[in-house]
Amino acid sequence: MGRDYRGSVSVPAAPSPAPRSVVVVGTGLAGLRTVAELRAQGFDGEVTVVGAEAVPPYDRPPLSKELFSRVEPVWLSGEGYGDLADLADRVLPGRRATAVRADDDGVDLTVGPADAGDPAQGHGAAGEALTLHADVAVLATGAEPVRPAGWTGAAELHTVADAAALRGRLSAGTRLVVVGAGWIGAELAGQAAAQGCAVTVVEAAPTPLHRQLGADLGARTAPWYAAAGVELRCGAPVTAVEPGAVTLAGPDGAPGERLAADVVVTAVGVRPATRWLAGTLPLTGRGALRVDPAGRVAGAPASLRAVGDCADMEVPGLGLVPGGHWDAALTHPAGLVAGLLGHEVPAPGAPYVFSTQLGHDLAFVGAPTDAATVLLRGDPDGAWTALLVEPGPDGTGRLTAGFTVDRPRDVVPLRKLLAGGARPLLDRARAADAAVPLRKAVLAADRAGPAAGPA
Ligand SMILES: Cc1cc2nc3c(=O)[nH]c(=O)nc-3n(C[C@H](O)[C@H](O)[C@H](O)COP(=O)(O)OP(=O)(O)OC[C@H]3O[C@@H](n4cnc5c(N)ncnc54)[C@H](O)[C@@H]3O)c2cc1C
């Protein structure tokens, strides 16, 4: 693979002969954008889409951020991301793919029967399993919530159906226990507290967002809970969840305190929805398909591609970047389709996650290394950005990532500076000065030069 870190990744990726039929598995953002990109990049062959959910593609982030204020699903067609009904030849909603067989001649996809009573079926009787053949399959099956074994009676927040069910159960005075102070747990907790619920968040790690941001940055988000009227209990592993109660670990592994709850929500992370592929395709440690920027799956023929939350991407300059975020589902399909059609594959942007939680707007950009430490710019009690910087010579530092809190003006510069695996060298003093635009803290020699990847 030829690599140009700042421009495009030239990949001789197109299956030969050029594909004439594509089946896309999954009707989330990544599946929809794949279909839209196929048409936008000139594919005029047959496109079939299979999706386990019976509803049209919708946006997930508002489910937790606007749980009570946007009760209708935010349909992606209405937001300008494309309409499957216009773009695809066949859409098979409410059907789950159960097996795939791929070789250089194409793919056979086994698809389970449709949900009973779904009138939208256009192919095969609703109660029958199907085998679909296509030149290429794109797997865009997303992720599913982690459900610890034996935890009964807990709700989750992943789909429009989950959101509707929770809305019906949460009102002023409801005792809500959220297990997990990650992105979604924090967002839900804030929304429910604002609705008048009595909310407790329990988290096994010593800080919120510990896995996502590390101890230092995670700890800086902890005071936001009390300010939003949420009780936060960190370092509190849960040993049991049952209807009406959550039990915390006590001393020496014995069951400890029991928290009574009208509603318990587990928000302890997601895992790629790839269980049906185990034994067929190699998976990464977290159960994802390993892909390159053209969506080619490691260990699979060129007729199989993957994108979105179900994929971890090998990014030039960064290594393996775990999937799981909205921006990747939005933007990576363009590279996948380019590779499929023999076009130049654009380099993926910097990893980018956003969140609105507990009264704060957050963005995390980039991929920090273990050697990076926090360089703060802005007001730690107000709007601030934490730059994650590897130590460099003479008052400089190499930027690896940035975390913005209520400082949207730093988000676009961070995304530009870190695009294509770049790790620009900063003047630390200028970078720490919030009045200096971030790009002006980059040392001149590093502004236009080739990106510096990790050693
Ligand atoms: C409540 C919530 C809030 C979020 N907020 C943010 C945020 O603020 N910022 C951010 O960056 N990210 C956020 N995310 C994550 C973001 O929504 C996802 O990264 C994005 O939706 C991924 O899109 P996707 O198409 O890859 O997967 P998904 O949206 O999960 O879609 C995959 C689809 O495939 C279907 N499917 C699964 N298996 C099969 C199968 N075998 N056969 C057929 N169909 C199948 C699924 O049912 C699903 O419809 C949030 C997620 C949730 C749940």
The ligand as a MOL file (V3000), in Angstrom:
LIG
                    3D

  0  0  0     0  0            999 V3000
M  V30 BEGIN CTAB
M  V30 COUNTS 53 58 0 0 0
M  V30 BEGIN ATOM
M  V30 1 C -27.4830 6.6730 22.6680 0
M  V30 2 C -26.2560 6.8520 21.8020 0
M  V30 3 C -25.6160 8.0820 21.7630 0
M  V30 4 C -24.4730 8.2590 20.9910 0
M  V30 5 N -23.8520 9.4650 20.9970 0
M  V30 6 C -22.7150 9.6340 20.2860 0
M  V30 7 C -22.0130 10.8700 20.3100 0
M  V30 8 O -22.4280 11.8180 20.9640 0
M  V30 9 N -20.8620 10.9740 19.6020 0
M  V30 10 C -20.3620 9.9520 18.8680 0
M  V30 11 O -19.2940 10.0890 18.2530 0
M  V30 12 N -21.0130 8.7580 18.8110 0
M  V30 13 C -22.1760 8.5830 19.5000 0
M  V30 14 N -22.8240 7.3850 19.4760 0
M  V30 15 C -22.2870 6.3230 18.6350 0
M  V30 16 C -22.7810 6.4900 17.2000 0
M  V30 17 O -24.1620 6.6120 17.1990 0
M  V30 18 C -22.3260 5.2770 16.3940 0
M  V30 19 O -20.9160 5.3530 16.2940 0
M  V30 20 C -22.9290 5.2160 15.0060 0
M  V30 21 O -24.3230 5.1450 15.0830 0
M  V30 22 C -22.4010 3.9840 14.2830 0
M  V30 23 O -23.0920 3.7860 13.0970 0
M  V30 24 P -23.0740 2.3490 12.4070 0
M  V30 25 O -23.9060 2.4970 11.1840 0
M  V30 26 O -21.6980 1.8370 12.2960 0
M  V30 27 O -23.7830 1.3680 13.4460 0
M  V30 28 P -25.2650 1.3610 14.0200 0
M  V30 29 O -25.8250 2.7100 14.1340 0
M  V30 30 O -25.1960 0.5140 15.2500 0
M  V30 31 O -26.1080 0.5820 12.9030 0
M  V30 32 C -25.8880 -0.7840 12.6300 0
M  V30 33 C -27.1860 -1.3960 12.1750 0
M  V30 34 O -26.9270 -2.7450 11.7710 0
M  V30 35 C -27.9480 -3.5880 12.2920 0
M  V30 36 N -27.4340 -4.9520 12.4030 0
M  V30 37 C -26.6260 -5.4690 13.3650 0
M  V30 38 N -26.3640 -6.7720 13.1090 0
M  V30 39 C -27.0050 -7.0740 11.9560 0
M  V30 40 C -27.1250 -8.2560 11.1770 0
M  V30 41 N -26.4980 -9.3970 11.5150 0
M  V30 42 N -27.8870 -8.2240 10.0560 0
M  V30 43 C -28.5240 -7.0660 9.6990 0
M  V30 44 N -28.4470 -5.9300 10.3970 0
M  V30 45 C -27.6850 -5.9250 11.5040 0
M  V30 46 C -28.2760 -2.9610 13.6230 0
M  V30 47 O -29.5330 -3.3830 14.0860 0
M  V30 48 C -28.2310 -1.4730 13.2820 0
M  V30 49 O -29.4690 -1.0350 12.7890 0
M  V30 50 C -23.9720 7.1760 20.2360 0
M  V30 51 C -24.6160 5.9330 20.2670 0
M  V30 52 C -25.7470 5.7750 21.0480 0
M  V30 53 C -26.4170 4.4350 21.1010 0
M  V30 END ATOM
M  V30 BEGIN BOND
M  V30 1 1 1 2
M  V30 2 1 2 3
M  V30 3 2 2 52
M  V30 4 2 3 4
M  V30 5 1 4 5
M  V30 6 1 4 50
M  V30 7 2 5 6
M  V30 8 1 6 7
M  V30 9 1 6 13
M  V30 10 2 7 8
M  V30 11 1 7 9
M  V30 12 1 9 10
M  V30 13 2 10 11
M  V30 14 1 10 12
M  V30 15 2 12 13
M  V30 16 1 13 14
M  V30 17 1 14 15
M  V30 18 1 14 50
M  V30 19 1 15 16
M  V30 20 1 16 17
M  V30 21 1 16 18
M  V30 22 1 18 19
M  V30 23 1 18 20
M  V30 24 1 20 21
M  V30 25 1 20 22
M  V30 26 1 22 23
M  V30 27 1 23 24
M  V30 28 2 24 25
M  V30 29 1 24 26
M  V30 30 1 24 27
M  V30 31 1 27 28
M  V30 32 2 28 29
M  V30 33 1 28 30
M  V30 34 1 28 31
M  V30 35 1 31 32
M  V30 36 1 32 33
M  V30 37 1 33 34
M  V30 38 1 33 48
M  V30 39 1 34 35
M  V30 40 1 35 36
M  V30 41 1 35 46
M  V30 42 1 36 37
M  V30 43 1 36 45
M  V30 44 2 37 38
M  V30 45 1 38 39
M  V30 46 1 39 40
M  V30 47 2 39 45
M  V30 48 1 40 41
M  V30 49 2 40 42
M  V30 50 1 42 43
M  V30 51 2 43 44
M  V30 52 1 44 45
M  V30 53 1 46 47
M  V30 54 1 46 48
M  V30 55 1 48 49
M  V30 56 2 50 51
M  V30 57 1 51 52
M  V30 58 1 52 53
M  V30 END BOND
M  V30 END CTAB
M  END
